[in-house]
Amino acid sequence: MTREELFRAVGEVREDQIMDAAEKPNKTAARWRRYGALAACLAVVLAGAIGVSRLGIGGVSDQETAQESADAPAAPQYSVGTEIREIDGSGADHWWNQLFDKSDREESTADVIWLSPEEILNLDTVIFRGTVTGLRYFEVTVGGLEETYTVASVEVSDCIRGDLAAGDTYNVAYRGGPGVTTSISVDLENLAVGSKAVFMPRIATPDTGWSSGDDYFCYADLAELYMDEGRRFLFLDTGDGVSYASEVYDIPASSGETVTLDDVTAYLRGLLEQ
């Protein structure tokens, strides 16, 4: 595109300005091209920064910004035909236990796909140790189907696999919420503010989610990370040891018979190094 065509495309430029520009020496054209290239580069850098921030891959570097991220309302960006509405979670402590007893939940989780620890660690997950600093609840309506999700804000204390930085806070989404349960929630139902655990979630990207007809819900519209289930991907410190899928993981206790989060961390790192 010539300078004359560019000026006409921009508009609001008089004919005498176009003619004057056409008579400018090539030195001006070179300067225009140089500044134009610089502007294009800046646009690419800004777009990339916005994308990384939206997906939360880089985490949140300070607590004030982390809290703003955790408190931000859900605004669907990647979902199509989906309504996301925050709901009140008051009185939600142990709401799973009010609907199902423990034996029912254990029986319902017996049919999950069997995977060895090595196969589980081969899945595309990040692994980190952290503390829950907040819980929020959402109703998601997709194509007439309604699901309830919990979003836990978790401050990372130790990253076992991935690029998550200690001290940063990340949001982890999973199915379930006040008055709603799933058969594979297990220890996710007991997460509360102050809970300490080792988490193994997936990174939420624009193509992670589920569809109902032509409508699509993307996990990235709720959180940076998401968990399909808590049975094999969560190690929760109960205060009397760690609750985890002991039938899957053979974690040795470093002292006594009680497995600690330190034991879990050492065990997982050992498997990853093999």
C-alpha positions as CSV (number, residue, x, y, z in Angstrom):
1,M,0.0,0.0,0.0
2,T,1.4,3.4,-1.0
3,R,1.4,6.4,1.4
4,E,-1.4,8.0,-0.7
5,E,-3.6,4.8,-0.3
6,L,-2.8,4.6,3.4
7,F,-3.9,8.2,4.0
8,R,-7.1,7.7,2.0
9,A,-7.8,4.5,4.0
10,V,-7.4,6.3,7.3
11,G,-9.8,9.1,6.2
12,E,-10.1,12.7,7.3
13,V,-7.1,13.7,5.3
14,R,-7.2,16.5,2.7
15,E,-6.1,16.0,-0.9
16,D,-3.3,18.6,-0.5
17,Q,-1.9,16.6,2.4
18,I,-1.9,13.5,0.3
19,M,-0.2,15.3,-2.6
20,D,2.3,16.8,-0.1
21,A,3.0,13.3,1.3
22,A,3.6,11.9,-2.1
23,E,6.3,14.5,-2.7
24,K,8.2,13.7,0.6
25,P,11.6,12.0,0.1
26,N,12.1,8.3,0.7
27,K,13.7,9.1,4.0
28,T,10.2,9.8,5.4
29,A,8.9,6.6,4.0
30,A,11.7,4.6,5.7
31,R,10.9,6.3,9.0
32,W,7.2,5.5,8.6
33,R,7.9,1.8,7.9
34,R,10.3,1.7,10.9
35,Y,7.7,3.2,13.3
36,G,5.0,1.0,11.8
37,A,7.0,-2.1,12.4
38,L,7.7,-1.1,16.0
39,A,3.9,-0.5,16.6
40,A,3.1,-3.9,15.2
41,C,5.7,-5.6,17.4
42,L,4.3,-3.8,20.5
43,A,0.8,-4.9,19.5
44,V,1.9,-8.6,19.3
45,V,3.7,-8.3,22.7
46,L,0.6,-6.8,24.4
47,A,-1.7,-9.4,22.8
48,G,0.5,-12.2,24.2
49,A,0.7,-10.7,27.6
50,I,-3.1,-10.4,27.7
51,G,-3.5,-14.0,26.7
52,V,-1.1,-15.3,29.3
53,S,-2.8,-13.2,32.0
54,R,-6.2,-14.5,31.0
55,L,-5.2,-18.1,31.2
56,G,-3.4,-17.6,34.4
57,I,-0.3,-19.6,33.2
58,G,2.0,-17.2,34.9
59,G,0.1,-17.0,38.1
60,V,-0.4,-13.9,40.3
61,S,2.7,-12.2,41.6
62,D,1.4,-10.4,44.6
63,Q,-1.4,-11.0,47.1
64,E,-3.4,-7.9,46.4
65,T,-3.6,-8.8,42.7
66,A,-4.3,-12.4,43.6
67,Q,-7.2,-11.4,45.7
68,E,-8.6,-9.2,42.9
69,S,-8.3,-12.2,40.5
70,A,-10.0,-14.5,43.0
71,D,-12.9,-12.0,43.6
72,A,-13.5,-11.1,39.9
73,P,-16.9,-12.0,38.6
74,A,-17.2,-14.7,35.9
75,A,-17.4,-13.2,32.5
76,P,-17.7,-15.8,29.7
77,Q,-15.0,-15.2,27.1
78,Y,-14.5,-18.6,25.5
79,S,-17.9,-20.3,26.2
80,V,-20.7,-20.1,23.7
81,G,-24.4,-20.0,24.6
82,T,-23.5,-20.4,28.3
83,E,-24.7,-18.6,31.4
84,I,-22.4,-18.4,34.4
85,R,-23.9,-17.2,37.6
86,E,-22.3,-16.9,41.1
87,I,-24.4,-18.4,43.9
88,D,-24.5,-18.1,47.6
89,G,-22.4,-20.7,49.4
90,S,-23.4,-19.9,53.0
91,G,-24.0,-23.0,55.0
92,A,-22.2,-25.1,52.5
93,D,-19.9,-26.9,54.9
94,H,-20.0,-30.6,54.4
95,W,-23.1,-30.3,52.1
96,W,-22.1,-33.5,50.4
97,N,-22.4,-35.4,53.6
98,Q,-26.0,-34.2,54.0
99,L,-26.9,-36.0,50.7
100,F,-24.9,-39.2,50.6
101,D,-23.3,-41.3,53.3
102,K,-19.7,-42.4,53.0
103,S,-20.4,-46.0,51.9
104,D,-22.6,-44.8,49.0
105,R,-19.9,-42.4,47.8
106,E,-17.1,-45.1,48.1
107,E,-19.2,-47.6,46.1
108,S,-20.0,-45.1,43.4
109,T,-16.3,-44.3,42.9
110,A,-15.3,-48.0,42.5
111,D,-16.0,-47.9,38.8
112,V,-13.5,-45.2,37.8
113,I,-11.0,-46.2,35.1
114,W,-8.1,-48.0,36.7
115,L,-4.7,-46.3,36.1
116,S,-1.3,-47.0,37.7
117,P,0.5,-44.1,39.5
118,E,2.9,-43.9,36.5
119,E,0.0,-43.6,34.1
120,I,-1.7,-41.0,36.2
121,L,1.5,-38.9,36.3
122,N,1.8,-39.2,32.5
123,L,-1.4,-37.2,32.2
124,D,-1.1,-33.5,31.4
125,T,-1.4,-32.1,34.9
126,V,0.4,-29.6,37.0
127,I,1.2,-30.8,40.5
128,F,1.6,-28.5,43.5
129,R,1.1,-28.2,47.2
130,G,-0.9,-25.3,48.6
131,T,-3.5,-23.9,51.0
132,V,-7.1,-23.0,50.1
133,T,-7.6,-19.2,50.7
134,G,-11.2,-18.9,49.4
135,L,-14.2,-20.7,48.0
136,R,-16.8,-19.5,45.5
137,Y,-19.7,-21.3,43.9
138,F,-21.3,-21.0,40.4
139,E,-24.2,-22.3,38.4
140,V,-23.3,-23.0,34.8
141,T,-26.2,-23.4,32.3
142,V,-25.3,-24.9,28.9
143,G,-27.9,-25.8,26.3
144,G,-30.5,-26.2,29.0
145,L,-28.3,-28.3,31.2
146,E,-27.3,-26.9,34.6
147,E,-24.2,-27.8,36.5
148,T,-22.8,-26.4,39.8
149,Y,-19.1,-25.7,40.2
150,T,-16.8,-24.7,43.1
151,V,-13.8,-22.5,42.5
152,A,-11.1,-22.8,45.2
153,S,-8.4,-20.1,45.4
154,V,-5.2,-21.9,46.3
155,E,-1.9,-20.3,47.4
156,V,1.0,-22.4,46.2
157,S,3.6,-23.3,48.7
158,D,5.6,-25.8,46.6
159,C,5.4,-26.6,42.9
160,I,6.2,-30.2,42.2
161,R,5.6,-30.1,38.4
162,G,4.8,-27.1,36.2
163,D,5.6,-23.4,36.1
164,L,3.5,-22.3,39.1
165,A,5.4,-20.1,41.5
166,A,5.4,-20.5,45.3
167,G,3.4,-17.6,46.9
168,D,1.2,-17.1,43.9
169,T,-2.6,-17.8,44.0
170,Y,-4.4,-19.9,41.4
171,N,-8.1,-20.7,41.0
172,V,-9.1,-24.4,40.7
173,A,-12.5,-25.3,39.4
174,Y,-14.3,-28.6,40.0
175,R,-17.9,-29.9,39.8
176,G,-20.1,-29.7,42.9
177,G,-21.4,-27.0,45.2
178,P,-24.0,-26.3,47.8
179,G,-26.7,-29.0,47.6
180,V,-25.0,-30.7,44.6
181,T,-22.6,-33.7,44.6
182,T,-20.9,-35.9,42.1
183,S,-19.9,-39.6,42.5
184,I,-16.2,-38.9,42.0
185,S,-15.8,-35.8,44.2
186,V,-14.5,-37.7,47.3
187,D,-12.0,-35.4,49.1
188,L,-13.0,-32.4,47.1
189,E,-16.1,-32.3,49.2
190,N,-14.0,-31.6,52.3
191,L,-12.0,-28.7,51.0
192,A,-12.5,-25.6,53.1
193,V,-10.7,-22.3,53.6
194,G,-7.5,-23.2,55.3
195,S,-7.3,-26.7,53.9
196,K,-3.8,-27.9,52.9
197,A,-3.4,-30.4,50.1
198,V,-1.4,-31.6,47.1
199,F,-3.4,-30.8,43.9
200,M,-3.0,-32.4,40.5
201,P,-5.3,-30.3,38.2
202,R,-5.1,-29.6,34.5
203,I,-4.5,-26.2,32.9
204,A,-7.7,-24.6,31.6
205,T,-7.3,-23.5,28.0
206,P,-9.9,-22.3,25.5
207,D,-10.4,-25.9,24.2
208,T,-11.0,-27.5,27.6
209,G,-14.7,-27.9,28.5
210,W,-17.8,-29.7,27.4
211,S,-20.7,-29.1,25.0
212,S,-24.4,-29.5,24.9
213,G,-25.7,-29.3,21.4
214,D,-24.2,-26.1,19.8
215,D,-23.5,-24.6,23.2
216,Y,-20.1,-24.9,24.8
217,F,-18.8,-24.3,28.4
218,C,-15.0,-23.6,28.8
219,Y,-13.3,-24.2,32.1
220,A,-11.1,-21.2,31.5
221,D,-14.1,-18.9,32.0
222,L,-14.1,-20.0,35.6
223,A,-10.5,-20.7,36.6
224,E,-6.9,-21.1,35.5
225,L,-7.0,-24.8,36.5
226,Y,-9.6,-27.5,36.8
227,M,-10.0,-31.0,38.2
228,D,-12.1,-33.8,36.8
229,E,-12.3,-35.7,40.1
230,G,-10.7,-35.7,43.5
231,R,-10.3,-39.4,44.1
232,R,-6.9,-39.8,42.6
233,F,-5.8,-36.2,42.0
234,L,-6.0,-34.7,45.5
235,F,-4.1,-35.5,48.6
236,L,-5.9,-33.7,51.5
237,D,-4.3,-33.1,54.9
238,T,-7.1,-33.9,57.4
239,G,-5.2,-33.1,60.5
240,D,-4.9,-36.8,61.3
241,G,-2.9,-37.7,58.3
242,V,-3.5,-37.4,54.5
243,S,-6.7,-38.7,52.8
244,Y,-5.9,-40.1,49.3
245,A,-6.5,-43.1,47.1
246,S,-4.4,-45.5,49.1
247,E,-5.5,-48.3,46.8
248,V,-3.6,-46.5,44.0
249,Y,-0.6,-45.0,45.6
250,D,1.8,-46.9,47.9
251,I,3.1,-43.9,49.8
252,P,5.5,-44.8,52.6
253,A,5.3,-42.9,55.9
254,S,8.6,-41.3,56.9
255,S,7.7,-41.7,60.6
256,G,5.1,-43.8,62.3
257,E,2.1,-45.0,60.3
258,T,0.6,-41.7,59.3
259,V,1.3,-40.3,55.8
260,T,2.0,-36.6,55.7
261,L,2.0,-34.1,52.9
262,D,5.8,-34.2,53.1
263,D,5.7,-37.9,52.4
264,V,3.3,-37.3,49.4
265,T,5.6,-34.6,48.0
266,A,8.7,-36.9,48.3
267,Y,6.8,-39.8,46.8
268,L,5.5,-37.9,43.7
269,R,8.9,-36.3,43.1
270,G,10.5,-39.8,43.2
271,L,8.0,-41.1,40.6
272,L,8.6,-38.1,38.4
273,E,12.4,-38.7,38.5
274,Q,12.1,-42.3,37.3
